[in-house]
Amino acid sequence: MVGKKWYSSEDSAANILGFVMIAAGLIVALTGADFAAFNFSAWRGISELSVQFSGTSLHSLARTFAVLAVLFTAGAWLKGDNTLRFFGGFVFLFVLSVIVRLISAEYEASRYLEWAFFALFIGLTVSNTIGVPDFVKPAVQTEYYIKTGLVVMGFSVLFSNIVNFGLYGLAIAWFVTPIVIIFMWYFGTRVLKLNNDPFVITIASATSVCGTSAAIATAAASDAKKSDLSLAVSISIIFTVIMMVLEPVIIRWLGLGELMGGALIGGTVDSTGAVTVAGTALGKLGQTTAVLVKSIQNILIGFIAFAVAVFFTSRRGNGKASASEIWTRLPKFILGFFAASLIASFVVQPVLGRPFVNSVNKLLDQYKNWAFVLAFTSIGLSTNFRELREQVSGGKPLILYVVGQLFNIVLTFAVVYVVLSGKYFPLPVIAQ
């Protein structure tokens, strides 16, 4: 019975599946086999779209479905779910996810919006029009897919990134982030008096760390509702697009240069993908600096989720939660995230080298992205517009984000100026 208890929890299933995927990625990279997940390339018009469905692509798509269906159905069995009902719903959910990936790969759409927006939009459209068919509901398990994806993501969070940018990156990414979270928490709960603590901490983490991924981890750690996560991500996505376009323009207008400008983008633009695009607009040095700062900041995801879990558990116990209670309520997938990161950073990379780790992550990233698409489509399927409208009522969530992001920009700029202007410290040499 003890054994059954151990592997039947959602977190345990996510950890098991995550490490199975990581192990498979290591084996594939070592053997040189072709086992990449299907990925739509950018397309324009019907002619380019038809190329996406050539024989080779269809084979890759079928393989991707088979891998994900087998893994997540096996996890459903571990959790004690009805595997046949889960599989039936998963087929429908995967088809929706293919549509999401297809639309988000359209050239113009991919320039301004990430797949997360389309996943939410399509899921919300289905749930608020025809409704979610009963046979699909067993597979609509947002946290299950999210947690598995985050464990896999842990393998890409390398502590060696700190070495690349040293104390400069730590000052920008690790000094500012907790201050912004604390500020937004105080502003949201005390000034705006929002009566939804999980939502406040979720959007605070999304704003200060890296948008979607941080929101996912923090929402799980704070027991946020799916609608809380959906709203936080929706707000983050909208403003990420705005900042991705405008911030490089403002940086060039102010004459900050690529080094300072890239660091500012890396510390303030929520999404890693958007950071890369915005940094590229400044130049090669701007892109490299932006990605380095964001990568160092991403390492905080696990630490923040752990701290949030401890904080919320203690609050439930009126500040007197015991260590055993904290352990019981702590999201165990966070431990999987940490373990994957430590293995990649201190075992695989020293033994097999950074290029090998990069090749493994190139493979794992696509499967991780599929897991996240499944998760965000599930969020949309389980959310209705009325809930979102009620949450935005009065505009307080938007005020929280805007004020928090402005504070984040000002504080990040101040730190960037101190450490990278060359007036107080020698400038770092960054390989491009």
MOKABEL-V843852 format. One record per residue. PHI is phi in whole degrees, -180 to 180 (NA if undefined). NEAR is the number of other C-alpha atoms within 10 Angstrom. D_CENTER is the distance of its C-alpha to the mean C-alpha in Angstrom with 2 decimals. Layout:
PHI;NEAR;D_CENTER
PHI;NEAR;D_CENTER
This chain:
NA;5;34.52
-64;6;32.60
-61;7;31.07
-61;11;30.14
-62;11;28.50
-65;14;26.39
-94;18;24.82
-90;17;24.87
-78;16;22.10
-63;24;18.71
-64;24;17.08
-65;22;19.75
-61;24;19.31
-64;29;15.57
-64;27;16.63
-62;20;19.49
-64;23;17.72
-60;28;15.01
-76;19;17.94
-63;14;20.02
-66;23;17.55
-65;23;17.41
-61;13;21.21
-63;16;21.69
-63;23;19.79
-64;20;22.09
-65;13;25.13
-62;17;24.43
-66;20;23.95
-70;13;27.16
-88;9;29.17
78;10;28.05
-70;10;27.66
-97;10;25.92
-137;15;23.27
-68;18;20.43
-74;23;18.46
-68;22;19.56
-141;19;17.94
-68;19;19.54
-88;15;20.81
-59;18;21.42
-140;21;24.52
-136;11;27.13
78;9;29.82
-65;8;31.16
-63;9;32.52
-72;13;29.26
-66;17;27.51
-63;10;30.18
-64;14;29.38
-62;18;25.98
-113;14;28.03
-73;11;30.49
-59;10;31.64
-63;12;29.37
-65;15;26.26
-64;13;27.32
-63;13;27.89
-64;19;24.39
-65;19;22.96
-64;13;25.28
-65;16;24.26
-62;19;20.54
-61;20;21.54
-61;11;23.88
-62;16;21.46
-67;19;18.78
-64;18;21.62
-65;12;23.42
-63;18;20.55
-73;23;19.25
-71;22;22.90
-63;17;23.86
-64;25;21.23
-62;25;22.68
-65;16;26.06
-59;20;25.03
-80;21;23.99
89;14;27.33
-76;16;26.26
-75;12;28.66
-68;19;27.48
-66;13;29.52
-66;17;28.22
-62;22;24.60
-62;21;25.23
-60;17;26.99
-70;19;24.17
-65;25;21.61
-59;15;23.72
-64;15;23.49
-63;22;19.73
-66;20;19.35
-61;13;21.78
-60;20;19.83
-66;26;16.68
-63;20;19.03
-62;14;20.18
-59;23;16.70
-64;23;16.16
-65;19;19.75
-65;18;19.68
-71;25;16.55
-90;22;18.37
-59;18;21.40
-54;14;22.18
-66;12;22.49
-63;15;19.58
-71;14;17.18
-72;15;18.55
-119;17;17.51
-131;17;14.86
-90;20;11.64
-59;23;11.61
-59;23;9.62
-62;21;12.82
-69;23;15.12
-62;29;13.65
-63;24;14.20
-63;19;17.47
-68;20;18.92
-62;26;18.18
-64;22;19.69
-63;17;22.56
-65;18;23.49
-68;20;23.36
-103;17;25.34
-120;9;27.91
-79;8;29.05
86;14;27.12
-86;16;25.27
-58;11;27.89
-59;9;28.72
-71;14;28.26
-85;18;24.56
-56;19;23.73
-61;18;23.73
-97;26;20.73
-83;23;18.68
-128;19;16.74
-52;22;13.29
-62;22;12.63
-59;21;14.19
-71;24;11.90
-61;24;8.66
-64;31;10.40
-62;30;11.72
-62;30;8.66
-70;29;7.43
-62;29;11.08
-63;29;11.21
-60;24;8.42
-55;26;10.74
-67;28;13.41
-92;23;12.01
-91;25;11.86
-96;22;15.56
-69;16;17.78
-67;16;20.09
-61;19;18.08
-63;18;19.79
-64;12;23.10
-61;17;22.51
-125;17;22.43
53;13;24.00
-67;14;24.76
-62;22;23.96
-66;27;20.23
-63;16;20.43
-63;17;22.40
-73;28;20.07
-86;30;16.69
-97;20;17.90
-78;15;20.86
-71;24;19.45
-54;25;16.17
-63;17;18.02
-66;15;20.74
-65;24;18.59
-62;24;17.08
-63;14;20.68
-61;16;22.04
-68;27;19.80
-63;23;20.51
-65;15;24.19
-64;18;24.27
-71;27;22.57
-89;16;24.60
-98;11;27.85
-87;11;28.35
-78;13;26.74
57;12;27.44
-72;16;24.53
-94;11;25.25
-143;14;21.74
-59;16;20.46
-59;21;17.21
-66;29;16.30
-60;26;17.43
-71;26;15.43
-67;32;12.18
-72;32;12.81
-65;29;14.17
-69;33;11.10
-61;30;9.05
-71;34;12.15
-93;27;12.86
-110;35;9.87
-150;26;7.04
63;26;6.64
-55;27;4.13
-62;23;1.87
-67;28;5.66
-63;29;7.02
-60;29;6.27
-65;28;7.78
-71;30;10.37
-61;29;11.38
-66;25;12.22
-70;28;14.00
-102;25;15.96
63;16;16.87
-71;20;15.72
-73;15;16.97
-59;21;15.11
-67;19;16.72
-63;23;15.41
-64;24;11.73
-59;25;12.87
-67;23;14.78
-60;28;12.36
-69;25;9.83
-60;19;13.05
-63;18;14.47
-62;26;11.59
-63;24;11.63
-59;14;15.41
-76;17;15.84
-64;23;13.41
-61;19;15.77
-61;12;18.74
-70;20;17.86
-60;24;16.99
-82;17;20.50
-84;12;22.51
-61;19;21.43
-61;24;22.82
-63;15;25.97
-66;13;26.51
-63;18;25.95
-66;14;28.56
-63;10;30.85
-79;10;30.77
71;11;31.45
-73;16;28.88
87;16;28.73
-70;24;25.98
-65;24;25.43
-68;22;25.06
-63;30;23.43
-63;33;20.71
-64;32;20.04
-64;34;19.96
-63;30;17.43
-61;35;15.14
-89;34;15.52
-124;33;15.29
-80;32;13.30
-68;29;9.85
-92;25;7.99
-62;20;8.72
-62;15;10.48
-66;24;12.40
-61;29;13.34
-62;23;14.89
-63;19;16.77
-65;27;18.01
-65;30;19.04
-62;19;20.89
-63;19;22.89
-89;20;24.41
132;14;25.34
-63;15;24.58
-64;21;24.73
-61;27;22.53
-64;25;19.80
-61;21;20.18
-64;28;20.22
-60;32;17.19
-67;26;15.05
-62;24;16.72
-62;29;16.04
-66;30;12.32
-64;25;12.26
-65;27;14.41
-65;26;12.38
-62;22;9.25
-60;22;11.86
-72;19;12.20
-53;25;9.12
-65;23;11.46
-63;14;14.47
-67;21;13.37
-61;25;12.39
-63;20;15.73
-63;15;17.61
-64;23;16.47
-62;25;17.59
-65;21;20.84
-61;16;21.43
-71;21;21.11
-66;23;23.12
-64;17;25.76
-67;12;26.04
-64;10;26.71
-97;12;29.43
58;9;30.81
79;11;29.80
-120;11;31.70
-65;17;29.16
-80;12;30.34
-61;10;28.45
-66;9;28.84
-68;14;27.42
-62;17;24.34
-63;14;23.97
-63;11;24.51
-91;14;21.91
-65;23;19.28
-63;24;16.26
-70;19;17.31
-65;27;14.08
-63;26;13.27
-66;18;16.45
-63;27;15.36
-59;26;12.30
-62;21;14.97
-61;17;17.51
-63;24;15.63
-65;23;14.98
-66;18;18.64
-63;15;20.02
-65;26;18.49
-76;21;19.55
-117;13;22.95
-121;12;24.18
-69;16;23.06
-64;18;22.84
-63;12;26.22
-84;10;27.92
-109;12;26.71
95;12;25.45
-64;16;22.46
-58;10;23.19
-67;16;23.05
-60;21;19.66
-62;15;18.43
-68;17;20.07
-66;23;18.48
-67;23;14.94
-61;16;15.99
-73;21;16.93
-68;25;14.08
-58;19;11.37
-69;16;13.03
-67;24;13.35
-62;23;9.73
-63;21;9.11
-62;24;12.03
-63;25;10.82
-68;28;7.83
-64;29;10.67
-58;30;12.94
-67;28;10.91
-73;34;10.68
-66;30;14.22
-64;28;15.21
-59;26;14.15
-61;27;16.36
-66;26;19.07
-105;22;19.33
-125;22;19.42
-119;19;22.42
-61;14;23.12
-63;9;25.56
-62;13;23.03
-65;15;20.86
-63;12;24.13
-66;10;25.32
-69;17;22.25
-83;13;22.62
-52;11;26.37
88;10;27.90
77;11;25.05
-62;15;23.99
-60;20;20.20
-68;16;20.54
-62;15;22.85
-59;22;20.51
-66;22;17.72
-62;16;20.35
-64;15;22.27
-63;22;19.33
-70;22;18.05
-63;13;21.69
-62;19;22.16
-61;25;19.12
-64;19;20.63
-63;13;24.09
-66;21;23.30
-62;25;21.18
-60;20;24.05
-61;14;26.58
-69;19;25.04
-59;23;24.53
-64;19;28.17
-66;16;29.47
-91;20;27.92
-124;19;27.91
-79;16;30.86
87;11;33.28
-86;10;35.47
-119;10;34.56
-136;11;33.02
-65;10;33.58
-74;13;30.97
-74;15;28.77
-100;8;29.39
-114;12;26.27
-71;8;26.65
-107;9;25.49
